[in-house]
Amino acid sequence: MATKWKGRTFGFIIALLLFTFGLTSIGLLLDRGHEYLFKTYFDTDQFAAEMESFIHELGKYEIYHGEDVEDDWIKEKELSELYDLKKVFKFYLRDINTNEVYTNLYSSNESFIDSEFTKPDMKHIQEYSRLDGTELVVNNFQNEIDGDPKLLEGRIGVLVSAPEDISVIANYQQYPQQQMAFYYYIMGGMVTLFFGLLLMKKLSPYPSLTRLQRYYQKVPIDIGLFILIFLTMYESVIIGIISRLYLSEGFPIDSYLFNFIIAVILTFLVLIQMAFMYRRIMDVENLKVDMKKSILFRLYFALKEAFLLRSIGTQVLILFAALFSFIPISAIAGIEPELVIIYLLLTILIFIIVIKQAGSFNRILKYTSELAKGNLEPDLAIGGKSSIAKLAENINHLKHGVKTSKKEQAKSERLKTELITNVSHDLRTPLTSIITYTELLKSKELGEEEREAYIGIIDRKSKRLKVLIDDLFEASKIASGNIELVKKQVDMVQLLEQALGEYDEQMNQSSLQFRISTPKEPVYAHVDGQKIWRVFDNLIGNILKYALENTRVYISIESTNEHVMIIFKNVSKYELGKHTDELFERFKRGDQSRHTEGSGLGLAISKSIVDLHEGSMDIGVDGDLFKVIIELKRLF
């Protein structure tokens, strides 16, 4: 029997070794597969780093001439490295903007260049072209602040005749052997993993570990899960080390074996823990008990109870301490009758405190019962700073919150109904026209002139529909916070003038008289220029649509020490009503008949953009005078 047990144990150890070796092959595949799997050396990160190093040196000493290098011996050393790399790389690069040529060829003749960059003479050729978006970007590595990077196109090739003692060629020659070693290891690992799994299934040691399972059951389930995760992560780290050791130069066998033994031990511990954890999770009857015994659950419950009403709990503790203090006072009073007066005074004081707090609590209980029935009675009287007083204050706040919430809910329901109606109207109107004129186009008797007119209408309505949908998407994107700002130093005066320039023709054709007032000096703000331009665009567009004909429009920029204000004022052709704050709601327009071309989203989008910049956008209405004030932080 003992011989059979020893044979089973030995067999399981062999299975564990095979299984662990298979895991290391998977680790190698995940860690280095992107470099060796169906690749050549020129597809690897190593070659990409060599190429980047060459471009770096080339940019420093030939493209930007290296005039900022102060230390001569560093410059001499790096130029030597560049000289060696030029024995490997042939290059012909041309500046896209200035047409300046950088090359180590003897001629810039196109036929000569083509003859030099031929496959028999080159191991690899890298093409850079602006046409397919692969132009080479070279920064000024000595002074990145000085000037824009240079955009180059052309070719860089690796010479067949390059010296073998240079690292690029040495790595190129070693790569096929490393790739074959990688394939052999992966294939061997997959085979051993398969056989290791088969042997483990046949020689599983778990039935003989029942006693250990009983001890493991006493460990809190979250602690057991933490240990399992920790061991798994540690094992993956060791497997990663093994994969890197295998393909490292010289293959350090001692380090490999040491880490492999650690990986075998960790694999055994992980497998045993996984088996135990699986049994605990599948035992549904005891799982709930296990969860309640977990450290996290007990800690959560203890904290919840401790901090639920901490101030009241503190008061109770003080009260009990005072009551217990009466025991020694009573004893002393029996010996010293003079202390009886102190004892009586303390008893009366505690009695008064308890009675007063009980009365306040009963009053709050009755008040909340009335609130629960929907009777919003006058506020509770608040006296002192006790926990009961704080509770009364919170109940008052809740009551006011409920009243405000009801008003907001009613407003929200009304706006939601209007939103659905307005969206339906604004989308259905152009869509109906598109459908109608599409049906008319199907008529074979339709004349060419009418056909062109109908197509024009469909085109306009389609663009109108596209604008509505684009605005809907943008409003939704801003509302969800799924938008990024690219903030830069922007001259607000120049930005406003650019926005006005877009509407120059429409402004001249309209009957409106524009009065623009801006400072002569630039006024800077740290903003996303494209987004703020959209705000200006929306507001100017709204003025052209909704301003009363033959009136003046005032647009100005004012600045203080901390803020810059952009003000738009015009006389509205439509009656705005009292609820001006609702103009920021989506699909709200001053034109209630909705005959104008706006989407109703312009102000909502503008307000959201300004809010994202931590600024403010306010609307003021005085009769038919409509005013928008945008305030942003000024940048000095």
N, C-alpha and C positions, 0 to 999 in steps of 0.2 A: 504493500500500500504506500509506504514511504517512498519507494523507488518510483512508483507511478506519479506521486505528487511532485517529486523532484523533476521528473521528466516533463510534467505539465508546466511547471514553473520555468524550466529552461526554455521550453518551446515558446512560452509567452514572452520571455525576454528577447528571444530572437525576433518574434513578431513585432515587439515594441521597437527594436533597433531598425527593422525594415520600414516600419510605419514612420518613424522619426526621420529616417533618411529620405523617404518620400515627401515628407513635409518640407524638408530643406530644399528639395528640388522645386516645390511649388513656390517657396520663398525666393529662390533664385529666379524663377520664371517671372514673378511679379516685380522683383527688384531690378532685374537686368534684361527682361524680355524685350523692352522697347529699344535696346541697343543691339541685340543679337538675333532676334527672331525675324527672319526673312529680310535682313538688312545687309548693306555693305558698310565698310568703314566710313564712307563719306556721308552716311545717314546718321552717324552717331553723335552724341553730345560732345564726345572728346574731340572729334574733328571740327565741330561747330565752335568749340572753345579755341582750337588752334587758328581757325579762320578769323574769329573775332580778335584774337591777339594780334594777328598780322594786320588787320584793318586798323586796330588801335595804334600800332606802331607807325603804320603808313600815314594815318591821319596826323599823328603828332609831328612827324619829321619831314613829310613831303607835301601833304595837303595843307597843313597849317604851319609848316616849316619849323616848329619847335622853338620859336623865338623866346618863349617864356621860361625855358629850362635854365635854371641858374647854376646848378652844380655840374661842372664839366665832366667829372668822372662818371656820374650817373648817365649823362647824355652819351658819353663814349660807349658805355656798357650797353645801353639800349640800342644805339645805332649798330653795334656789333650784332645784336640779336636780329635787328631788321635786315642786316646784310645776309645773315644765314637764311632767314626766311625767304629772301628774294631768290635764293638758289632753288627753292621749292616751288614758289608761286610766280607765275607770269600774269601780269595784269595790264589791262587797258581800260581806263575809266575816264569818263568825260563829265564835267560839271554841266548839269541840265540847264542852269540859268546863265552861266557865263561862257560855256563851251570850252573852258580851260581843260586841257588833257593831262592826265597823270598816267605814266606807263613806264615799264622797264624794257619795252621793245625798242628796236633800233629805228623803226619807221612807223608813221601813223597812216600809211597807205592802207585802204580798206582790204585790198586783195592780199597784202602782206599780213595784215592782222588775221584774216580768215585762214591763211595758210599756217600761221603760227598756232592758232587754236583749232587744231584737228585732233581727232581721237587717237590716232597712232602715236602722237607726240605727247598726249595728255592723259593722265590717269583719271582726271575728273575736271569738268568745266562748270563753273557757276555763272549763270547769266543774270544780269541786272537790267531791267527795262521798265521805263515808266508806263509803257503801253499796257503791260499786264500787272502793274502795281507792285513790281518787285524791285523798285529803284533802291539803291544803297544810300542810307542816311549816315553821314559821318559828322560827329560833333567835334567841336574844338575842345579836345581833352585837356589842354593846358589852361584854358579859361572859358568855361562853359557859358559865362555871362556875356562874353564878348561876341556878338553876332549870332545869326541863325545858323543851324546846321546846314551842311552842303548836301545836295541831292545829286547823286552820281548814277550813271548807267554805263554798262560795258560788260567786261568779262574778267573773271579770275580763274586761272587754271593751275592744276597741280602737274608738274613736269614728270614725265616718265624717267628722265635722266637725272632726277634730283639725287643728291648724295644720301647714302643710306644711314649716315651717322647723325642726321638731323631728326629730331623727335617725331615730326609729322610722318616721315617715311618709315621710321622704325616702328611706330605704332601701326601704320598701315600694313606692314609686313607681319606683325604679330597678330593682327586682328583675325585672319582666317583660322589660326590655331586656337585662339580663344573662343571663336564662334563654334568650332567643332567640339571643343571641350564643353561648352555650354549645352550643345545638343545632346552629347553623350550623357551628361549629368542629368538632364531633364528626362530623357528616355529611360535611363536606368532608374531614376527616382519614381517615375510613373509605374514601372514594373514592380519595384519593391513596395510601393504604396499599395498596389493591388493585392500582392501576396501577403503583405503585413495585415491588411484588413481581413483577408480570409482566415489567416491563422488566429488573429485576435478573436474573431467570432467563434471559432472552434475551441479556443483555449481561454475563454474569458475568465478572469479571476474573481469576478464580482460575487458569485454565490458564496465564495469562501471568505468574503469580507463583511458578512452580516453583522458581526459584533462591532466592527468599526462603524458601520452604518448607524447602529444604535447610539454610539457616542456622538456621531456627526449630527444626529437628529436633535441633540441638545443645544447645538450651536444655533443662535438666531439666524433665520433664513436670509436676512439682508447682509449679515456678516459673511455667511457662506457664499453668497452671490458676489460680494466684494472681493473675497479671496480668489474666487474662480476668475473674475475679470482681471484681477491683478496678475495672477499666474499666466493667464492667456496672453496678456500684453507683454509680460516679461519674456515668455516663450517666443513671441513674434520678434522681439528685439534680438534675442540670441540667434534665431534662424536668419535674421537679416545680417548679423555679424558673420555667420557661417557662409552665407552666399557671397559676401564681399571678400572673405578670406580665400574662397575657392578660386576666384579669378584674379586675385592679387598677384603681383610679381613675386616669383619664387615659391609660391604656395607654402606658407608656414604650417607644416603638418601638425606640430605640437599644439599650436593655438587652435587649429581646426578640431583636433581630437578632444581637447579640453572643453571647448564650447559645445561639441557634439554630445559629450557625456552629460553636460548640464541640460541640453535640449531634451535628451532621453528622459532624465529625471523629471523635468517639467512636464513633458508630454504624459508621463505616467500619472503625475499628480492631477493634471487637467482632466484626463480621461476618467479617473476615479471620482473626482469632484463632479464632473458632468453626469456620471451615472447616478451618484447620490442625489444631486439636485433634481435630476429628471424624476427620480422616484418620489421626492418630496412634492414636486409640482403636480405630478399625476395623482397623488393621494388627495383627492378633492375634499374628502371628509375632514382631514387634519390640516388642509392648507389654510383655512380661515383662522384656525387656532395658531398656526405658525405665523401668520401675518400679524395677529394681535400680540404675539410674543416678540416680534421684531423690535430692534432698538429704535428704529425710526418712528414706528407707531407709538411706542411708549413715550418717547421724547416729545412727539407731537401732542399727545394727549396731556402730558404733564404741563407743557407750556401753555396749551389752550386753557386748561383749568387755572393755572397760576395767573395768567394775564387777562382772564375774562373780565373780572371786576377787581382790579388790583387795589384801587383806592378804598373800596368798601372792605375788601379783605384786610387791609392795613388797619382800618378803623375797628374792625372786629377784634383783631389781635390786641390792639391797645385797650379795648374794653375788657377783654379777658384778663389782660395783665393787671388792669386796675382792680378787677374783682378778686383775683388771686392775692393781690396785695392786702386785701382786707383781712386775710387769715392771720398774718403776723400782727396787723394793727389790732385785731380783736383780742389776740393773746396779750398784747401789751396793755390794751384797755382794761383787761382783768386785773392787771397788776397796778396800773396807773389810771385811776378813774378819770383824771383830767382829760385823757385822750378820747373819751367817749364822745365829746363834742365834735372833735375832728372826724371821728368815724361817722357820726350822723350827717355832718356837712357833706362828706364825700359821697355817702349813699344817696342823699337828696340830689346832689349835682348830677350823678350818673343817671338817676331816675328821670330827672328833667330832660337830660340829653336824649335818653332812649324814647321817652314819650314824645318829644318834639320831632325826632327823626321818624318815628312811627306815624305821627300825624301827617308829616310831609309825604311820606311814602303812600299812605292811604289816599291823600288828595291827588297825587300823581296817578295812582291806579284808577281812581274814578274818572279822572280827566281823559286818560287813554281809552277807557271803555267808551266814553262819549265820542272820541275821535274815531274809534273803530266802527261806530254806528253811522259815521258820516257827519256828525254834528261838530262843526268847526267853531268851538267856543273861544272866548277871549283868552289871551296868553296867560300862562301860569305865572303867578308872582314868584320872583326869584329873590332869595335872601341869603347872604353869606357866600362862602366859597366851598362848601362841602360837596361830597359826591352826589348827594340828593339834589342840591341846587344845580350842579352841573347837568344832572339828568333832566331836570325841569327845563333848563336852557336848551338842551339838545332836542327835547320834545317840541318846544316852541319853534326851533329851526326846522324841524321835520314838518310841522304843520304848515309853515310858510312855504316850505319846499313843495309840499303837496298842492297847495293853491297855485303856486307858480307853474308846477308841472302840468296841472289841469289846463291852465291857460295856454302853455306851450303845446300841449297835446292837441288842443282844439285848433290852434294856429297851424300845427304840423299837418293835421288831417286836412285842413282847408287848402294849405299849400300843396299837399300831395295830390289832392283832387285836381287842383289847377295845373300842377305839373303834368299829370297824365293827360289832361285835356289839351294842354298847350303842345306837348310833345306829339300827341296824336295828330293835332291840327297841322303843326308845322311840317311833319313828315308826310302826312297824307296829301297835302295840297300839291307839292311838286310831283309826288308819285302818281296822283290821279291824272295830272296833265301828261306825264310820260306815258302812262297806260293808254289814255285817250288818243293821243297823237300817234302812238305806235299802231293802234288799231286802224286809224285813218290811213297810215302809210301802206297798209296791206291792200288797199283798194287799187286795182289795176287801172282804173279810169282816172287816177289822180294825175294832174298836170305837173310838169317839172318845176314850175315856179312855186306851186303850192307845196310840193314835196320838199323843196329847199327851205321853205318857211317853217314847215312842220319839224324838219330836222333841227333847224335853229332853235325852235322852242324846246324840243327835247334836250338839246345840248345845254341850254340855259338852266332848265329845270334839274338836269342831272348834276350840273355844277353846284346849283343851289342845295340839292340834297347832300352832295359831298361835303359842302361847308358845314351843314347842320350836323352830319355824322362826325366829322373831324372835331367840331367844337364839343360834341357830346363826349367823345373819347378823351379829349384834353381835360374837360371838366372832371370826368371820372378819375383820370390819372392823377390830377392835382388833389382831389378829395381823398384818394386812397394813400397819398403820400409817396406814390411811386414816381417821383420826379427828382432829378438831381440838378443843383444849381452850380454853374461854373462862374464863380465870382472873380471879377477883376476890377482894377481901378478904371472907372468909366467917367468921362466928362458928360454930365447930365445935360448941359447946354447943347453940346454937339449932338447927343443922342436925340434930344427933342427936335432939333433942326432937321436931322435925318428923317425922323418920323413925319414931320410936316412936309418935307420934300417929296415924300411918296404920294402925298395928296395934293401937290401943288396945282395940277391941272384941274382937279375937281373943285378946289377952293376958288380958283379963278373963274370957273364956269358957274359957281353958285352965286346967289344974291347976298350971301353973308359977307360981312366986313370983319376980317380977322385983325385983332390987335395983339401982337406978340411982344412981350417984354421979358428980356433975359439979360443977365449980367454980362459985361464985356469980358470979364475974366472967367476962366474955366471953373466949374464947380464939380468937384469929384465926389463919387460915392463908390463903395465897395459892393458891387451888384453884378448879377448876371445880365449883361447888356442885351442879349437876345430876348430874355423874358420881359425885362422892363420896356424894351421897344414894343413888345406885344401889347403891354398895358397902354402905352401912348397911342398905338395904332387903333386899339379898341375905342378909346375915348374920342380921338379925332373922328373916327368913322361914325360914332354915335352922334357927334355934333352935326356932321353933314346930313345925317338921316333925320334927326329929331329937332334940330334948332329951327325956330320960327324964321321964315323968309324975311329978308331985308332988315335983319337985326345985327348987332355987333356981337362978336365972340372974343373973349379975353383969355389969353393963355400966357401965364407968366411963371418965372422961376424966382424964388426968394430963398435966401440962405441966412442961417444964424451960425453961432459958434459951433453948434453940435448937429444941426439938422439942415436938410435941404427940402424945400417945399415946392411942389409943382401944382399949380392951380389952373383949373379949367372952368370958365364961366360962360353960360349961354342962356338965351331965353327959349324955353321949350314951346313947341307948337302944340303939344298935347297937355291936358290938365293932369298933373301928377298925383293929386290926392294927398291924403294925410300919411299913408303908410310908406314913407320914403325908405325906411330901413329894409323893406321887402324887395327893393330894386336890386339888392345883392343876391336875392334868391334866383335859382336857375329858372330860365324861361320867363323871367319877369321883364316886361317892357313898359315904357311910358305910353306906347301905342297899344291900348287895350284891344283895339280892333284887329291887330296883328296883320295889317296890310303891308307893313314895311318889310325890307329884306333881311333884317337882323335875325340872329338865332335866339336872342334872349339870354345868351350865356356870357356875353362880353364883360359885363360888370362883375359877375360872379367869378369868372376866370381872373380878371384883373385884381379883384380883392384878394383872392387866394394867393396870387403871385406876390403881391405886396406883403401879405402876412408871412409868407415863406422867407421874405427878406427882413423879418422882424420890424417892419414899418407899419404905417397906418394909412388907411384910405377911407375918408369920410365924405358923405354926401350931405349937402345943405340945400334946402329948398325954401325960397322966399317968394310966395305966389308962384309965378311961372319962371322965376330965375332959378336956374339949376347950376349948382356949384359942386365940383369934386376937388378935394384937397388930398394930395399924396405927400406923405412925410417919410423921409428916409434918413438914416444916419449919414452925416457928412464925413468925408475922408480928407484929411489934410496931408 
